[in-house]
Amino acid sequence: MSELDLPRWATELLRDTRTAHLATADSGGRPLVVAICYVFDGELLYSAIDAKPKTTRWLRRVRNIDENPRVSLIVDHWDEDWTRLCHVIVGGEATLVEGGHEWHRAIEALQGKYEQYRAMSAESDFGCVIRIEPRTVRCWRADNA
């Protein structure tokens, strides 16, 4: 998927929305949905396991991806005026990136999007990065424009 394959509004929604919901499932099919910070680079989506308070960085979503890389991510816009509703659902393959050029590039992109991440040290405040390669994308908006 590249941004050229999406309607302009869907690309903007993926780029500009501050949170998404990531669905993972373990090898037994037990689902988990979590709100995440993420960045879309025009082709791939990235989310980092950061230093916000957690009991471990080996989170259930990370364990699930390790067992079953198929994920789904939704970015949506809610409004009381239902003519403004829209969403993009990305189905894809997730990979855990634990270092190297791609990891650094993803952290820099996340720090560019989120001011809170700029205050964090890439080397000590971030664990693995979840890389999502889209396989299917469904876009919908109420006004169908």
PyMOL commands that set and color helices and strands:
alter all, ss='L'
color gray80, all
select helices_A, chain A and resi 3-5+8-16+60-67+82-84+100-113+115-118+122-125
alter helices_A, ss='H'
color red, helices_A
select strands_A, chain A and resi 20-25+31-36+39-40+45-50+70-77+86-97+126-141
alter strands_A, ss='S'
color yellow, strands_A
deselect
rebuild
show_as cartoon
